[in-house]
C-alpha cells in the first residue's frame, strides 16, 4: 500500500476516524490492527516473518531482564548468559534477513568462486525470492531494541501487543525512520494526546512530502531512468546531468516518504524522529551523513562504529572502522557489490576529508582572513556545499548503475565529455522530459532549495504559515493541494512510482 496510492488515501481516514472515537487506553490496539492490515496489503504471508521477529525479540528482552534480576546467579555467569541471549536474538533476526535479502547474492558469489577454482557448483535451493517490504528496517529496529535492553538503556517491554506495535507501526514500517526504543516505545507506553495544532502540522508535513515525491522525484525519475536505462545512447554530458538529478531524486523520494510517514504519525498524536535535515546544505561529507537518513546513520554509529572502537583507538583504526561501517551500510542498501562500493566511496571521502582538514583550514584562513571557526562566508559556504553535493552525486553512480562495469563506463563517459554546450541547445528535452516538464522540475527544485535554506537557518516554514491569519493559511493549504494535483505525475497511464527505499 503505497503512500501515493488511492488505497492509502481511503485507508488513512478510516483508520483515523476509528482511532479518535476509541478510549485512550486501547488506542494502541487499533493502531496495531491497522499496522498489521497495512503490512498484509503488501504480501499477507510475510506477516509471519514480522511476527517471528517480534516474538523472538520480545522473549529475548524478557529473558535479559530475568537473568539480570536473578540474585542466585553469580555475576560472570549472568553476564555470559545475557551475551548469549543477545547473540541468539540478533542471529535469528539476521538469519531471516539473510535468507530473503542476501542468500541469492551470497550464492552467486559462491558460484563465481567455484568457477574460478574449477568446481562445479550445486544448484540453488531456491531462486528469485520476493523481498518482504520493510524487512531491513524492522530487523534493525528490533536489533537496536535488544541491544538497548542489554545495555540497560531501557527496560524490556512487558506488554506484548504494545511491543508488536513498536515493531510494526505502519507509517514507518516500510521504509523507516528506524525508530529507537527510547523514543517510540516510550511514547507508545503513554496514551498519546492529540491536539488540533499537531494534527494541522501533520497535514502540512504530509503535503510537503507529497510535493517532494510526486512533483519532483517522480518527474526526475523519468529523466534519470531514460538516460541510465540506455547509457550507450546518451553522451557523457547527459549522464552527468542524470547523475546530478538522481541525487535530487533520491533525496526527494526518500525524504518525501519520511515526511509523509512523520506527518501521518502526527495525525495519531505520535512523533517520529526526523530523518533528513537539509543535507545538501552541509559543508563536508562527514557533516552530510549527520543530516542524511539520520535514523540509519545514527544506528550504524551507535551499534557498529562505536562498538568497533570508533575514533578512540588511533587514526588508522578510526579509518578502518569508517570503511567497515560504510561498507556494511552499502550492503544494507542492497545485495550487490555496487552498493558496497558506493558505501566504501563515501567512507573514503570522509577519510580524505579528515586527512585534508589542516590543509583546508589553512586555505580558509588565507581566504577569509582568520574568521572565527564557526563563521563561514557565503561564498565559502556555497563552494563547500556544492563540492559535497557533487561528491555525493558521483558516488551515486555506483548506486544507480546496473553493475560495477556499467558504473565505470558511465564515469569514463562523463569525464571524457567535451560537448557541454548540448545542455543548452534543446537536446536535453529529448531525455524523457519536454521543455515544459523540465522547466517545472527546475522551478520545483528551486522551491525545495529555498525551503532547505530556511531550515538550515532555523526557520520553520510550517510554523511561519501557522502564524498567519486564518484566510492566508487556507490560501496556502488550498494552493499547495491544487499545485500537487495539477503538476504531480498523474495521467491515465500513471503507475505510482514505488519509493526507492522500499526495495531495501
C-alpha positions as CSV (number, residue, x, y, z in Angstrom):
1,X,0.0,0.0,0.0
2,X,2.0,3.0,-1.3
3,X,1.5,6.4,0.4
4,X,0.7,7.8,-3.1
5,X,-2.0,5.2,-3.9
6,X,-5.7,5.6,-3.7
7,X,-5.8,2.6,-1.4
8,X,-3.9,4.5,1.3
9,X,-5.9,7.7,0.8
10,X,-9.0,5.6,1.7
11,X,-7.3,3.6,4.4
12,X,-6.0,6.6,6.4
13,X,-9.3,8.5,7.0
14,X,-11.0,5.3,8.1
15,X,-8.1,4.5,10.5
16,X,-8.2,8.0,11.9
17,X,-12.0,8.1,12.3
18,X,-12.0,4.9,14.4
19,X,-8.9,5.9,16.3
20,X,-10.4,9.2,17.5
21,X,-13.6,7.6,18.9
22,X,-11.8,4.8,20.8
23,X,-10.8,5.2,24.5
24,X,-7.3,6.4,25.0
25,X,-6.2,3.3,26.9
26,X,-6.9,1.0,23.9
27,X,-6.0,3.2,21.0
28,X,-2.7,1.3,20.6
29,X,-4.7,-1.9,19.9
30,X,-6.5,-0.2,17.0
31,X,-3.1,1.1,15.7
32,X,-1.7,-2.5,15.9
33,X,-4.7,-3.8,13.8
34,X,-4.2,-1.1,11.3
35,X,-0.4,-1.7,11.1
36,X,-0.8,-5.5,10.5
37,X,-3.5,-4.8,7.9
38,X,-1.2,-2.3,6.2
39,X,1.6,-4.8,6.1
40,X,-0.6,-7.6,4.8
41,X,-1.6,-5.5,1.9
42,X,1.9,-6.0,0.5
43,X,2.1,-9.7,0.9
44,X,-0.1,-11.4,3.6
45,X,2.1,-14.4,4.1
46,X,5.1,-12.3,5.1
47,X,3.3,-11.2,8.2
48,X,4.7,-14.4,9.7
49,X,8.2,-13.0,9.3
50,X,7.2,-9.8,11.1
51,X,5.6,-11.8,13.8
52,X,8.6,-14.1,14.1
53,X,11.0,-11.1,14.7
54,X,8.5,-9.6,17.1
55,X,8.1,-12.8,19.2
56,X,11.8,-13.7,19.3
57,X,12.9,-10.2,20.3
58,X,10.1,-9.8,22.9
59,X,11.0,-13.0,24.6
60,X,14.7,-12.2,24.4
61,X,14.1,-8.9,26.1
62,X,12.2,-10.6,28.9
63,X,14.9,-13.2,29.3
64,X,17.5,-10.4,29.6
65,X,15.5,-8.8,32.4
66,X,15.0,-12.1,34.2
67,X,18.7,-13.0,34.1
68,X,19.7,-9.5,35.2
69,X,17.4,-9.7,38.3
70,X,18.3,-13.3,39.2
71,X,20.0,-12.9,42.6
72,X,21.0,-16.6,42.8
73,X,23.3,-16.3,39.8
74,X,27.0,-15.3,40.0
75,X,27.9,-12.2,38.1
76,X,30.2,-13.9,35.5
77,X,27.5,-16.4,34.6
78,X,24.8,-13.7,34.5
79,X,26.9,-11.6,32.0
80,X,27.7,-14.7,29.9
81,X,24.0,-15.7,29.7
82,X,23.0,-12.2,28.8
83,X,25.5,-12.0,26.0
84,X,24.4,-15.4,24.7
85,X,20.8,-14.2,24.8
86,X,21.6,-11.1,22.7
87,X,23.7,-13.0,20.2
88,X,20.9,-15.6,19.6
89,X,18.3,-12.9,19.2
90,X,20.5,-10.9,16.8
91,X,21.5,-14.0,14.8
92,X,17.9,-15.2,14.5
93,X,16.7,-11.9,13.2
94,X,19.7,-11.5,10.8
95,X,19.2,-15.1,9.5
96,X,15.7,-14.2,8.3
97,X,17.1,-11.0,6.7
98,X,19.9,-13.1,5.1
99,X,17.6,-15.7,3.7
100,X,15.3,-13.2,2.0
101,X,17.7,-10.5,1.0
102,X,21.3,-11.8,0.8
103,X,21.0,-15.5,0.0
104,X,20.9,-15.1,-3.7
105,X,23.8,-12.6,-3.6
106,X,25.9,-15.0,-1.5
107,X,25.2,-18.0,-3.7
108,X,26.1,-16.0,-6.8
109,X,29.5,-15.2,-5.3
110,X,30.0,-18.8,-4.2
111,X,29.2,-20.0,-7.7
112,X,31.7,-17.5,-9.1
113,X,34.5,-18.6,-6.7
114,X,33.7,-22.2,-7.5
115,X,34.0,-21.5,-11.3
116,X,37.4,-19.8,-10.7
117,X,38.5,-22.9,-8.8
118,X,37.2,-25.3,-11.4
119,X,34.5,-26.7,-9.0
120,X,31.0,-27.4,-10.3
121,X,28.6,-25.6,-8.1
122,X,25.4,-27.2,-6.8
123,X,22.0,-26.0,-8.0
124,X,20.5,-23.3,-5.8
125,X,17.9,-24.4,-3.3
126,X,15.5,-21.6,-4.3
127,X,15.6,-18.6,-6.7
128,X,14.1,-15.2,-7.2
129,X,12.8,-14.7,-3.6
130,X,10.4,-11.8,-3.2
131,X,11.9,-9.3,-0.7
132,X,9.4,-8.7,2.1
133,X,8.5,-5.0,2.5
134,X,10.4,-3.2,5.2
135,X,12.4,-6.2,6.4
136,X,15.7,-4.3,6.6
137,X,14.1,-1.5,8.6
138,X,12.2,-3.5,11.2
139,X,15.1,-6.0,11.6
140,X,17.5,-3.2,12.5
141,X,14.9,-1.7,14.8
142,X,14.4,-4.9,16.8
143,X,18.2,-5.4,17.0
144,X,18.6,-1.9,18.3
145,X,15.9,-2.6,20.9
146,X,17.5,-5.8,22.2
147,X,20.9,-4.1,22.4
148,X,19.4,-1.2,24.3
149,X,17.8,-3.6,26.8
150,X,21.2,-5.4,27.2
151,X,23.0,-2.1,27.8
152,X,20.3,-1.1,30.4
153,X,19.3,2.0,28.3
154,X,15.6,0.8,28.5
155,X,13.7,-1.8,30.4
156,X,12.2,-4.7,28.5
157,X,8.6,-4.1,27.3
158,X,6.3,-6.5,29.1
159,X,3.1,-5.7,27.1
160,X,3.5,-7.9,24.0
161,X,0.8,-6.1,22.0
162,X,2.5,-2.7,22.6
163,X,5.8,-4.1,21.7
164,X,4.3,-5.6,18.5
165,X,3.0,-2.1,17.6
166,X,6.5,-0.7,18.3
167,X,7.9,-3.1,15.6
168,X,5.0,-2.7,13.1
169,X,3.8,0.9,13.5
170,X,2.6,1.4,9.9
171,X,3.8,4.9,9.0
172,X,7.4,3.9,9.4
173,X,7.2,0.2,8.7
174,X,8.0,0.0,5.1
175,X,10.9,2.4,4.9
176,X,11.6,3.9,8.3
177,X,12.6,6.0,10.1
178,X,14.3,3.3,12.1
179,X,13.0,4.3,15.4
180,X,14.8,3.8,18.8
181,X,13.1,2.1,21.7
182,X,13.9,5.1,23.9
183,X,11.8,7.3,21.6
184,X,8.9,5.4,20.0
185,X,8.4,2.6,22.6
186,X,8.3,5.2,25.4
187,X,5.8,7.3,23.6
188,X,3.6,4.3,22.8
189,X,3.5,3.4,26.5
190,X,1.8,6.7,27.2
191,X,-1.6,7.2,25.6
192,X,-0.9,10.0,23.1
193,X,-2.8,13.2,23.5
194,X,-4.0,14.6,20.2
195,X,-4.2,18.4,19.6
196,X,-5.6,20.4,16.6
197,X,-2.2,22.1,16.3
198,X,-0.3,18.8,16.0
199,X,-2.9,17.5,13.5
200,X,-2.6,20.6,11.4
201,X,1.2,20.3,11.5
202,X,1.0,16.7,10.4
203,X,-1.1,17.6,7.4
204,X,1.4,20.3,6.4
205,X,4.3,17.9,6.7
206,X,2.4,15.3,4.6
207,X,1.7,17.9,1.9
208,X,5.4,18.7,1.7
209,X,6.3,15.1,1.5
210,X,3.8,14.6,-1.4
211,X,5.3,17.6,-3.2
212,X,8.8,16.2,-2.9
213,X,7.7,12.7,-4.1
214,X,5.0,13.3,-6.7
215,X,6.0,16.6,-8.2
216,X,9.8,16.4,-8.0
217,X,11.1,12.8,-7.5
218,X,8.6,11.1,-9.9
219,X,9.3,13.7,-12.5
220,X,13.1,13.5,-12.3
221,X,12.8,9.7,-12.4
222,X,11.5,9.9,-16.0
223,X,14.8,11.7,-16.9
224,X,17.2,9.5,-14.9
225,X,15.5,6.2,-15.9
226,X,15.6,7.2,-19.6
227,X,19.3,8.1,-19.6
228,X,20.6,5.4,-17.2
229,X,18.3,2.8,-19.0
230,X,20.4,3.1,-22.1
231,X,23.8,4.8,-21.2
232,X,25.4,3.9,-24.5
233,X,22.8,6.0,-26.4
234,X,23.4,9.2,-24.4
235,X,26.5,11.4,-24.4
236,X,28.5,11.8,-21.1
237,X,27.1,15.2,-20.7
238,X,23.6,13.8,-20.2
239,X,24.9,11.1,-18.0
240,X,26.5,13.8,-15.8
241,X,23.1,15.7,-15.7
242,X,21.3,12.4,-14.9
243,X,23.7,11.6,-12.1
244,X,23.3,15.1,-10.5
245,X,19.5,14.9,-10.9
246,X,19.4,11.4,-9.4
247,X,20.9,12.8,-6.2
248,X,18.0,15.2,-6.1
249,X,15.6,12.4,-7.0
250,X,16.6,10.0,-4.3
251,X,16.6,12.9,-1.7
252,X,13.1,13.9,-2.7
253,X,11.9,10.3,-2.9
254,X,13.2,9.2,0.5
255,X,12.8,12.5,2.4
256,X,9.3,12.7,0.8
257,X,8.4,9.3,2.2
258,X,9.9,10.2,5.6
259,X,7.8,13.5,5.6
260,X,4.6,11.6,4.8
261,X,5.4,9.0,7.5
262,X,6.2,11.6,10.1
263,X,3.1,13.6,9.2
264,X,0.9,10.6,9.2
265,X,2.2,9.6,12.6
266,X,1.5,13.1,13.9
267,X,-2.2,12.7,12.9
268,X,-2.3,9.9,15.5
269,X,-0.6,12.1,18.1
270,X,2.8,10.3,17.8
271,X,6.1,12.0,16.9
272,X,8.7,10.1,14.9
273,X,12.3,11.1,14.7
274,X,13.4,13.5,12.0
275,X,15.2,11.6,9.1
276,X,16.6,14.4,6.9
277,X,17.9,17.8,7.9
278,X,18.7,19.8,4.7
279,X,21.7,17.5,3.8
280,X,22.6,19.3,0.6
281,X,23.3,22.5,2.6
282,X,26.1,20.9,4.5
283,X,29.8,21.8,4.0
284,X,31.5,18.4,4.2
285,X,30.8,14.7,3.5
286,X,31.0,13.8,7.2
287,X,28.5,16.6,8.1
288,X,26.3,15.5,5.2
289,X,26.0,12.0,6.7
290,X,24.8,13.5,10.0
291,X,21.9,15.1,8.1
292,X,21.1,12.3,5.6
293,X,19.0,9.3,6.6
294,X,19.6,10.2,10.2
295,X,17.9,7.2,11.7
296,X,20.2,4.8,9.7
297,X,23.4,6.8,10.0
298,X,22.9,7.1,13.8
299,X,22.0,3.4,14.0
300,X,25.3,2.4,12.4
301,X,27.2,4.9,14.5
302,X,25.7,3.6,17.8
303,X,25.6,-0.1,17.1
304,X,28.5,-0.7,14.7
305,X,31.0,2.2,14.6
306,X,31.3,2.9,18.3
307,X,31.4,-0.8,19.4
308,X,34.2,-1.3,16.8
309,X,36.2,1.3,18.7
310,X,35.0,4.5,16.9
311,X,37.8,7.1,17.0
312,X,39.2,6.0,20.3
313,X,42.0,3.7,19.1
314,X,44.1,5.9,16.8
315,X,43.6,7.2,13.3
316,X,44.3,4.0,11.4
317,X,41.7,2.1,13.4
318,X,39.3,5.0,13.1
319,X,39.6,5.0,9.3
320,X,39.2,1.2,9.2
321,X,36.1,1.5,11.4
322,X,34.7,4.1,9.0
323,X,35.3,1.9,6.0
324,X,33.7,-1.2,7.7
325,X,30.7,0.9,8.8
326,X,30.1,2.4,5.4
327,X,30.7,-0.9,3.6
328,X,28.1,-2.5,5.8
329,X,25.8,0.5,5.2
330,X,26.2,0.0,1.5
331,X,25.4,-3.7,1.8
332,X,22.3,-2.9,3.9
333,X,21.0,-0.9,0.9
334,X,21.2,-3.8,-1.5
335,X,22.6,-7.2,-2.2
336,X,25.0,-6.1,-4.9
337,X,28.7,-5.1,-4.9
338,X,27.8,-1.8,-6.4
339,X,26.1,-0.8,-3.2
340,X,29.1,-1.9,-1.2
341,X,31.4,0.2,-3.4
342,X,29.0,3.2,-3.0
343,X,29.3,2.8,0.8
344,X,33.1,2.5,0.6
345,X,33.4,5.5,-1.6
346,X,31.5,7.6,0.9
347,X,33.7,6.3,3.7
348,X,36.8,7.1,1.6
349,X,35.6,10.6,1.0
350,X,35.3,11.1,4.8
351,X,38.8,9.7,5.4
352,X,40.3,12.1,2.7
353,X,38.4,15.0,4.2
354,X,39.8,14.2,7.6
355,X,43.3,13.9,6.3
356,X,43.0,17.2,4.4
357,X,41.4,19.1,7.3
358,X,44.6,21.0,8.2
359,X,45.1,22.0,4.5
360,X,41.5,23.1,4.2
361,X,41.7,25.1,7.4
362,X,44.9,26.8,6.2
363,X,43.3,27.8,2.9
364,X,40.2,29.0,4.6
365,X,42.3,31.2,6.9
366,X,44.1,32.8,4.0
367,X,40.9,33.4,2.0
368,X,38.7,34.7,4.9
369,X,41.4,36.4,6.9
370,X,41.2,34.4,10.1
371,X,37.5,34.5,10.7
372,X,36.1,32.5,13.6
373,X,35.9,28.8,13.1
374,X,32.1,28.7,13.3
375,X,31.8,31.6,10.9
376,X,31.9,30.8,7.2
377,X,31.5,33.4,4.4
378,X,28.6,33.0,1.9
379,X,31.0,32.2,-1.0
380,X,32.9,29.6,1.0
381,X,29.7,28.0,2.3
382,X,28.3,27.7,-1.2
383,X,31.5,26.3,-2.6
384,X,31.7,23.6,0.2
385,X,28.0,22.7,-0.2
386,X,28.4,22.3,-4.0
387,X,31.5,20.2,-3.6
388,X,29.8,18.0,-1.1
389,X,26.8,17.6,-3.3
390,X,28.9,16.8,-6.4
391,X,30.9,14.2,-4.4
392,X,27.7,12.5,-3.2
393,X,26.3,12.7,-6.8
394,X,29.4,11.0,-8.1
395,X,29.1,8.2,-5.5
396,X,25.5,7.6,-6.6
397,X,26.7,6.4,-10.0
398,X,27.5,3.1,-8.3
399,X,24.2,3.2,-6.5
400,X,22.2,3.7,-9.7
401,X,24.2,1.7,-12.3
402,X,23.2,-1.9,-13.0
403,X,26.7,-3.2,-12.5
404,X,30.2,-2.2,-11.5
405,X,31.4,-2.3,-15.1
406,X,28.4,-0.2,-16.2
407,X,29.3,2.4,-13.5
408,X,32.9,2.5,-14.6
409,X,31.8,3.1,-18.3
410,X,29.4,5.9,-17.2
411,X,32.2,7.6,-15.2
412,X,34.6,7.3,-18.2
413,X,31.9,8.7,-20.5
414,X,31.3,11.7,-18.1
415,X,35.0,12.6,-17.7
416,X,35.7,12.3,-21.4
417,X,32.8,14.5,-22.4
418,X,33.7,17.7,-24.2
419,X,30.5,18.9,-25.8
420,X,28.9,20.5,-22.8
421,X,27.1,23.1,-24.9
422,X,24.5,20.5,-25.9
423,X,22.9,21.1,-22.4
424,X,21.7,24.4,-23.8
425,X,20.7,23.6,-27.4
426,X,17.5,21.8,-26.6
427,X,18.8,18.3,-26.8
428,X,18.2,17.7,-23.1
429,X,14.5,17.8,-23.8
430,X,14.8,14.5,-25.6
431,X,15.7,12.6,-22.4
432,X,12.1,11.9,-21.3
433,X,11.1,15.4,-20.1
434,X,9.9,18.0,-22.6
435,X,10.7,21.7,-22.1
436,X,7.6,22.3,-20.0
437,X,8.2,19.4,-17.6
438,X,11.9,20.3,-17.4
439,X,11.1,23.9,-16.5
440,X,8.5,22.8,-13.9
441,X,11.1,20.4,-12.4
442,X,13.6,23.2,-12.2
443,X,11.1,25.6,-10.6
444,X,10.2,22.9,-8.0
445,X,13.8,22.3,-7.2
446,X,14.2,26.0,-6.5
447,X,11.3,25.8,-4.1
448,X,13.0,22.8,-2.4
449,X,16.3,24.7,-2.2
450,X,14.6,27.7,-0.6
451,X,12.9,25.5,1.9
452,X,16.1,23.8,2.9
453,X,17.9,27.1,3.2
454,X,15.2,28.3,5.6
455,X,15.6,25.1,7.5
456,X,19.3,25.5,7.7
457,X,18.8,29.0,9.1
458,X,16.4,27.6,11.7
459,X,13.3,28.9,10.0
460,X,10.3,26.5,10.0
461,X,8.2,27.3,7.0
462,X,5.2,25.4,8.5
463,X,5.4,27.4,11.7
464,X,5.6,30.6,9.7
465,X,2.4,29.6,7.8
466,X,0.7,28.6,11.0
467,X,1.4,32.0,12.5
468,X,-0.5,33.8,9.6
469,X,-4.2,34.8,9.7
470,X,-6.8,32.2,9.0
471,X,-7.6,33.3,5.4
472,X,-3.9,33.3,4.5
473,X,-3.3,29.9,5.9
474,X,-6.1,28.4,3.9
475,X,-5.0,30.0,0.7
476,X,-1.6,28.3,1.3
477,X,-3.3,25.0,2.0
478,X,-5.6,25.0,-1.0
479,X,-2.9,26.3,-3.3
480,X,-0.5,23.5,-2.2
481,X,-3.1,20.8,-2.8
482,X,-4.0,22.2,-6.2
483,X,-0.4,22.5,-7.2
484,X,0.3,18.9,-6.3
485,X,-2.8,17.6,-8.1
486,X,-2.2,19.7,-11.2
487,X,1.6,19.3,-11.5
488,X,2.1,15.9,-10.0
489,X,2.9,13.0,-12.2
490,X,-0.6,11.6,-12.9
491,X,-2.5,10.6,-16.0
492,X,-4.4,7.6,-17.5
493,X,-1.3,5.5,-17.8
494,X,0.1,6.5,-14.4
495,X,1.6,3.8,-12.3
496,X,2.6,5.1,-8.8
497,X,6.4,5.1,-8.7
498,X,7.4,3.0,-5.8
499,X,9.5,4.7,-3.2
500,X,13.2,3.9,-3.9
501,X,13.9,2.7,-0.4
502,X,11.1,0.2,-0.4
503,X,13.5,-2.1,-2.2
504,X,15.9,-2.1,0.7
